């Protein structure tokens, strides 16, 4: 059906708005004169026409929003080429104001002409007893190939004298294509253009109405009203609702998944890459790329990460065997890690643990690594990051002290340099750029009230923990060595006794930042290497933290995997140790070669480890191998560079201390098997668990430990790896695997 009769009148308000001209503009009167002068010619140059036709979505234009074979009504509207030729000529003559107005005349007419056809669209659908489930305009919800489909179905070429380019753009350029998805025997007509759904964020006619979001998380329901065009992740962050975002919201890690229970959310390319078609149909989306297009109810997966199973936080402290109940003098030790926070209430006399608290560092919503956090701080989220860590500490202290019934004599905190900066509210702008100078890395003495941001002249954030005595509790934060080797590593060294022995030993903290050190009581060399979050399940396609259900043990025999999960729960993902074991087993089975290339049979779909709770396969992909390859090469090259700079052979190292939750669970034989650790270290390894937390407790309990920590800083020197030729050579060398 062809339409050529349009009763459109120009909207002066819209046209001036399209060129950003308002009554307070200095050239408003001049623009108004030009508008009046050009109006008649603009009408004369319009050649409006439209064509409508029923058809089906072809395979090449199909999308999750418009599957192949979906019945649709295709509409193409144009105002012809004469108006565009006029605009082009005016610009070519340097008459820019007139050219802009001519362009705006065309846009205004085209928008009004398109909307004026809605009654016709509805009436012809009603005649066929068809409803309209959705209106699509490429590339929103459907690819640009849909314009070619519309062009062919409607015969727009011969009927309207139009053409289409190889990139599926309509010609004349002042044309538009709308696709109405149809529903049999329906009386619903969703025909309006939704500005929230439209990717043209700079459109001058854009109008976004407030929407209502219901968020169901951890058994609770939250009602949010959003008036801005923000992603679901940004909205949840602002409301303090935790959703992990390992990649800092770049749409690559797949961890910020939500499920849309009611309402609509467009499917993005990131969604298509992360989720299966079945999951997309069930409403799964990534919060970081999901822009709500209307009222919506969603479910988050916060609860799983809240169950993070952080094992071995205290692994080797000796006590006098006395059971403590908190009635005597107590202290709290805290390790603020990039991924997790560990806290322990300890009897100061016996050293016995009274209680402990472990949680995800909720700053993960801003990214898994310190660089992401630094960037977020620099971009104006410093206060949000500080409040996030304060809230985590507050929650832990509330539990440990039984709501303030137990008052600790002191609190000692360890953490990497970035975490301490974020806790204290220090500027982070110099941490991420050369020469990487920290604002402050000396020992900090404060009070609990100051650390938590509580002003005792005002009502505290809760009736609990509100005693003056509690907030006057002394707090010490251990000193750091540099931007990249912080108080957590000083605490690790204090914990394992490396700085108190004549023999040379090594310390390796296998976390996101890959800190390590070598030395004795005379001299210590330290460094850090960008291991990334792979050892903690980050950047692994089906990776997860150490939560119940995470695959942690893998054996492969005859091309099939047998797995064990944390707490024997149904499989939900792959934690860091599970990733290491999978890679080792694939190497042993000959399914990965020395370059890290996965056998061709598994190149596209990955190697299946198990079926997940939803019945979908949990697989290990080529991308996952590359992530681990980069991480293990960085760690191994860092270790060997330290040995080289300390001028000592691996055989002469007395002990190798492995710190961190990942090291606690790791199968040393398999870590050696993938080349993460030199084989000569196998019998030298001593696993110390959370050495940073243990060191913080020692710092608070033992007389002289404070001075010893200061001495560790004094005798420590940092070597930078980025400009070290030996490191770079070793890094490339250790990218390869030794295959059996």
N, C-alpha and C positions, 0 to 999 in steps of 0.2 A: 504494500500500500504506500503510495506516494502522497505527501502533503506539501502544499506550497502556499497555503493561505494562513498567514500569521498576523495577528493584530497586536503587534508589539510596539510599545512606546518607550523611547529611551528614558532611563532613570538618571537624571542629572546627578543626584546624590551618589548613586553607585559609580558612575563614570568618574566623578571627581575623586571618590574614595579609591578607585582603582589606581589612580596616579598619585595618591598620597597628597591630595590638595584639600585643605579645609579652610573654614572661614577665617582662621587666624593666620593662614599662610600669607607671607608678604606679597606673593604674586596672585593671590586669589582673584582679584578683579580682572587681571590680565587673562587668566585662564578662563574665567567666566565669559569674557568677550569672545575668545577663540571658540569656546564651546558653542555659543549662540551662532557664530558665523559658520561653523562647520556642520551643524546639525542636519540641515537639509541635504547637503551633498552626501553625508553619511547614510541617510535613508535611501538615497538614490543608488548608492553603490551596494546596498544589501541585496543578495540573491538567495533568500532563505528557502530551504527545501529540506524535506526529511523523508525517510523511507523506513517502513517497519515490516518485519516478516518473522513468522514462527520458524523454529528450527531446533536443533539439538547441539549440545556442547561436543565438539569433536575431540578426539584423543589428544591432538597436539595443543589444544587450548585448555584442557582439563586441569583442575586444581582441587585441593581438599574442599574448598568452598563450593566448587562447581564440578562435580565428578563427570567423567565421560558419559555421554548419553542423556544428561539432564535436559529436560525440555526447557526452552527459553524463548523469549521474545527479544529479537535483536532490533535496536533502533539506532540509526545514524542521522545526525542533524548537521547541516552546514549553512554558513551564510555566504558561501561562494568565494571566489578568488579576487574579485575587483576591490573589495575593502582592504585586503592584505596588500595588493599591489599599490594601492594609494598610500598606505602606511609606509611601505618600503621606499617608495619614491620620496616621500616627505623626509624620512631619515637620511636618504641619500643626498638630499639638497641641504642638509644641515638644519632643517626646520624641526628640531627635536620635540618641542612642545606639541606641535601639530601632529607629529608622528605618534607621540604617546597617546594623544586624544583619539586619533583614528583607531589605534589598537584597542583602546578602552571602549570605543563605540562598538567594535566588533565583539569583544568579550561580553559586554552587557547584553547585546542583542542575542548572542548565542545562548547565554544562560537563560534568558527569559523565554526564548523560543523553545528550548528543551523542556523547561518546566511547564510551559503552556500545553504540552502534548500529554501530560499525565492523565487528564480526564479521558482522552481518546484511548490511551493504553489500557486504562482500567475498563473502559466499556467493552473493548474487543475481547479482553480476557473474561469478563463476566459473561459475554455471549457464549463462550466456550466452556463455561463453568470451571474456570481456572483462577486460582489465587496466585499472588506474587509473594514468594518467600523472601526474596532479597533483590536488591538492585546493586549491580556491580559495574564498576568503571575501571578498566585496566589502567594501571597495574595493581589496583587494590583488590585483593582476593582472587585475582585471575590474571594470567600472563598477558603480555601484549599480543600474543598469537590470537587472542580472542577477537581483536579488531580485524584481523584478516578473515576470521570465521564470519564475523558480522558483515564484512564487505562482500564476501562471496554469497552468503545466504540471502542478503537483501538485493543483490545485483546493483549495488550502489555505483559501480563503474558506469554501466550504460544508462542507468536511470537518472543518476544525479551528475554524471560527467566527472566523477571523482577518480582518484588513483590511490594506490597504497605503496609505501616504500618497502625496501627489503628489511627494514627494522620495524615494520608494521605500523608506521605512522601514516595517518590519513592526510590526503592532499585534496583540496586546499587545507591549509594548516588550521584555519578557523572552523574546525569541525569537531564533533564529539560523538562518542559511541557509548551507548548504555545497553546493558544486558540484564533483562529481568528474568530471574529464575522462577519457574512456574510450578504450581502445586495443584494436582487434580482435586476437584470437588472441594475447593477451599474458598472461603469468603474473606480471607485475610489478604491485605494489600500493603506490603512493606515497600513503598515506592520512593520515599524521600531520600535525598542525598544526605549522608551522615558526615559532617565535617570532621568528627573525631576519627573516622575511618579513612579519610582521605589523606594520602601521603604529601599533598601539596601544602606544607606547613606555612609557606609564605603567601598563600592566597589572601588577597585583600578583602575578600568577602567571607572569610572564615569566621564561623560563629560556633562556639563550643558551649553547650549547656551543662550545668552541674549534673553529675551522675551519682547514684547510690551504689556503694560496694559493700556486700556482706562477706566478711572473711571468717571462715571457720578454721580454727587452728588449735591443736592441742586440746580438743574438747570444749573450746570456748568459741563464742561468736562475737565479732566486732562489726559495728556499722560505721562505715566511713563515707564522707561526702567529698568528692573530688571536683574541684572547679577548674583545675589546670590540665593541660595536656601532658601528662606524665605517664611513665610506664608503671605497671603494677608494682614492680620492685621499688621504684622511687616513692610511690605512695605508701607502701608498707614500711619502708625505712623511716619515713617521716613520722609514722605513727608508732614506731618502736616495736613493730612486729617482725620477728626474725625470719628471714629466708636466706639460706646460704647462697653466696654468689662468688664462687671461687675465681672466676675470670673477671671480676669487678663489673659485671653487667655487660659484657661484650657479646653475649649470645653464643659462647663457644664451649663452656664447660658442661652445660646441661643440668646443673645442680639446683637452679632456682625454679624447679618445676612446680606448677600449680595445676589444679584441675578445675575447669569452669563447670560448675554444677548447674547453673541457670544463667541465661543470657548468652551473648555472642562475643567471640573474640576472634579476630582475623588470624589466619594461619600465616606465619612468617617463614621465610627461607630457613631460618635457624630452627624453627619448630619442625619443619620437614626433615631437616638433617638429624635431629635428635630423636624424634618420636616415630613410631611405626604408624601406618595408616589407621590401624585399629585404635591406638592410643589417641591419635588426633580426633577420631570420631567420638572418643569418650570424653573429649574436652581438655586433654593435656596440652599445656602451653608453657613457654618459658616466661617467667615474670619480667625478665629484663627486656624482652622485646614485645611484650603484650601491652598495647594501648587500649584501654577499655573504650568500647564504642557505644555503650549504653549501660543501664543498670545491670549489675552482674553479681552472682554469688560464686565464690571460689573456695576451694579447700587447699591449704598448704600442707607440706610434708615436714613441718617443723619437728613433730614429735620424734621422728626417727633420729635426727641428729641430737636431740636432747638426751637420748639414751646412749650417747657416746661411751664406749667401754674403754676407759683409759686405765690400762693395767700397769702394775708395777711402779706406782708413783714413789713408794718408799720400799727399797729392796734390800738394803744392807745395814741400816742403822742398828747399833747395838744398844740395848737398854738393860736396866738392872732387873728386868722381869716383873717389876711392880705394875699392877693394873691401876690406871689413872681414871678418875671420874670428873676431873675439872674442879675439884674442891681446893687444890693447891695452886701455886703459881703456874700460869700457862702463857703460851705465846702462840701466834699464828704465823706460819710460813706461807708465802705465796709465790708461785711462779706464773708470770703472765707470758704465755706463749702466743705466737702468731695464730695458731690454730686452737689451742686449748688453754684453759686456766685451771691450775691445780692449787688447792689450799688445804692446809692441815693445821688442826688444833693439837698442840703438843704440851705434855707436862714438862715443865722446865727442869725439874729435878731428875726425873728418870729418863726423859727422852721418849716416853711412850706416847703413841698416837691415841688421842681421845676420840677424834672424829676427823673426817676428811670431806672435801667437797670438790667435785670435778665437773667442768662444763665446757661447752664450746665457747670460744671467744666470739661474741656476737658481732664483733667488727668484721667477721668473715662476709657479712652482707656487702661490705665495700671492697672485697677482693681477698684472695687467699694468701697473697704475699705482701711483704712490707712495702714494695714499690707501689702497689695499688693503694695501700693505706696512706702512704706519703702523698700520692697524687690527689687522693680524696681530700686530705687535709689542706693541701695547697689550693684546691679548687673551692674552698669555702666550707668544708664540712668538719673543721677542726673541733668545734664545740659538740657536734653530734658524735664524733668518735670518742671524745673525752667522756661524754655522758654515758655512752654505751659501755665503756670499760668500768666506769664508776658503778653503774647499775649491776654489772656482773659481780664486782667485788662486794657490793652491798648485799646482794642476794646470798652470796656464799658466807659472809660474816654473820648474817642473820641466822642462817642454819647452824653454823659452827658454835655460835654463842648462845643458842637457844633463845633467840629474840632479845639478847642483851642480858640474860641472867648470868652468863659467865663473862667477866671482863678481863681480857688478856693484858698482861703487863707490857707487851710490845708486839708489834707487827713488823715482819721483815719481808721485803719484796725483791724478787729478782725478775729480770725480763730483758729482752733484747733492747737495743737503744731506741728503736722506733716505738716499741710498745711503751717505754718509759716516757718518751716525749709526748705521746698521745695521752697518757694518763695525767701528766703534769700540765698539759695544755701548752707545751712549748711549740714554737713555730718549727715546721718541718721542711721549709723551703730549701734549706741548705743540705739536707740529708740525701736528697736524690740527685744532686748535681755536683760535678767536680768543683772543688776538691773534697766534697763530702764532709763538711765540718759540722759536728753536732752542736746544739745549743748549750748542752750541759751534760757531762757524763761523770761528774764527781759524785761522791756519796751524798745522799740527800737525807736530811733529818727533818721530820715534820710531825704532824699529829693526824690521827685518823679523821677528825673532822675536816681538816684542810684537804686531805687526800680525796675524801668523798664529796667535797664541795658543800659541806653543811655549815651554815651560819647559825650559831647557837642563839643569836638574838631573834631568829625567826623560827616558825614552826618547822621541825624536820620533816622529811618526806614520808615518815611513818611514825606511828606511836612507839614502835619498837626501836631499839638501839638509840634511844633518845636521851640517855643519861649523859650529863656533862662528863662524868668519869670515863665513859666509853669513848667519847669523841676527843678526850685529852690523851688517850693512849698514844704512846710514842710510836712513830713509824720510821724505820730505816729502809732506804733503798740502796742496794749495793752499787758500788762504782762500776763503770764500764771501762773498756780499753780503747774503743774507737766506735765510729758509726756502725761498722759491720760486725764488730766483736764486742758484745755488750755485757751487761751485768749478769746475764744468764750463764755465760761461759766462765766468767770469774767465779760464779757460784758452783758451776760444774767442777772446776779445778779445785776449789775449796772442798768440795764433797769427796772427791776421789783421792785426795792427798798427793796429787802429782807434784805440787810445789814444795813438798816436805821430804822428798826422797832424793838421794844422791843419784839413783839410777834414772835414766831417761825413759819416759813413757809418753804415750800419745793419748789424746782425747778426741773422740769424733762424736759430734751431735748430728745425727742423721735426720734433721728436720728440713723445713723449707729453705732455710738459709745456709745449711751445710757448714756450720762453724767447726773448726778443728784447731788443735794445738799440739805442740811437742816440747818437752823440756823436763827440767828438774828444779831443785831448789835454787840453782844458780842463774838459770836463763830459760826463758820460754819464748817460743815463736808461735804466733797465732795467725789465722787467716780465715776467710769465709769464701765459699764458692756458691754460685747460683744453682743449687740443686733443683730448685723449684718444688712444687707441691706434689709431685708424682709419688714420692715415698709415703705420702699421707692420703693417697687416693685422689688427689687433685689432678685435673687435666687428663684423667683416664676416662674413656667414654662411659663405661659403666662403673666408674670409681665411686667410692664412698669413704666416709670416715670409719673409724672402728666402732661400728654400731652393731647391735644384734642383727644377725642375718648377713653381715658382710663376709664374703669368702676370704678366708685367711690361710687355708691350707689346700694345696692342689697336687694331685698326682695324675700323670697322663700315661695311659697304657693302651697300646693298639689303637691309637688315634682317638681315644675317648678319655674324658676327664672325670676324676672322682674328687669331690671337694668336701671340705668341712667349713662350717660357718661359726662365727662368734655366737656363743650360747646355743649353738645347734638350732638356731632359728631358720625358717625358710630363706633361701638366698635372696638378697636384695641388692647386691653390688659387690665390688671388689675393693678391699682395703689395700694399703700399701704392701703389707707382707704377702697378701694374696697375689698381688701383681708381680712381686719378685719371684714367688714360687712358680707362677704361670710361665714367666719368661724362662726360668731355669728348666722347667719340664719341657717346654717347646724346643729349647736348644738340645736337650738330651734326646728328644724324640726325632731330631733331625728336621723339624718343621720350621725352624728359623735358621738361616745360614749365618756365616761369620760377619756379614755386613748388616745383619739385623733384618733381613728381608724375610717376610712370612711366606710360606709356601703358597703357590698360585691358587690352589683350591680354596684358600681361606682369605685371599687378598681383599675381596669385596665385602663378604659377609662376616668375616672374623672367625675365630675359633671359639666354638660354643663350650662354655664351662658348665652351665646349668640352666634350668628354667627358673625364671623369677616367680615372684608371688602372683603376678598377673598372667603367668603362662608364657610370657615372652622370653626369648633366649637372652641370657647374660653372656656376652661374647668379649673376647680379647682381640683387639684390632691392630693393624699395622701402625696406626697413629699411636697406640699405647706403647708399642715396642720402641718407637722413636722417642717418646717422652722419657721412658726409663733409660734408654740408651744415652740420652743427653745428660740425665741426672747422674747415672753411675760413672760416666766418663768424667764429669766435673769433679765428683768426690774423689775418684781414684787419682786423677791428675793432681788434685789439691794435696792429697796425702803424700804422693811421691815428690811433689815440689817442696813440701815442708821437710821431708827427709833430706833432700838434696841441699836445701839452704841451711839445715842444721848440721850438715856434713856428718851424717850417720847412716849406717846401712840398716835395712829392716831387721836383719838378724840381731842387731845390737839393741833394739828397742826392748825394754823389759816387759811392759804391759801395754795393752791397748784398751782403753776404757770406752765403751759404747754407751752414750747417754741418749735419753729420749724414749718415749713410748714405742716408737717404731723399732729401735734397736733392742728393746726388751723382748719383743715377740719374734724378732727375725731369726730365721734358720741360718746360722753362720755358714754352714756348708753350701747352701744354695746362694748366699750372697757372694761367697768366694767363687762359686761356679759361674756366675754371670760377670765376674771381674770387678765387682764393687770393692772388694777388699783383697789385698795380696794374700796368697795362700800361706805365706810364711807367718802371717799373723794368727792363723787359726787357733793355735794353742795359747796364744798370748791374750786373747780377748777376755775382758771382764765386763759384764753387763751391769750397769749401775742404775738403770731405770731413769727416773726423773732426778738427775743429779742437781739441777738448778733448785728444785724444791728442797732437796736434802741439804744443799749448801746454805740455803736461806735459814733453815732450822738451826744448822750448826752455827751460823753467824749470830743468831739470837741467843743461843744457849751457852756456848763455850767462851770462857774468858780467853782473850787473845785472838779469837777468830776474826774480829773486826780488823785488827792490825795485820793479820795474815792476808786478808783480802786486799788490803792496801799494798802489801808487799808484792802480791801477785801482779797487780797492775804495774808496779814499778819495774819489775824484772821482765815484763812482757813487751815484745815488739811485734808489730803487725807487718806482714808482707802482703803487698798487693799482687793479685794474680793476673789482672787484666792486661798488664804490660809486661808480664814475665814470659820471656820467650820459651823457657823450659816448660812452663805450665801449658802454653799453647801447643807446643809440640806433643807433650804427653796427652793432652786433651784429644787431639786428633788420633793419636796412637790407640788410646783406650776406647775409641768409638767401636772398635771391632770386638767380636766375641771369639772365644776359643770353643770350637764345637767338638763334641765327642765323636 
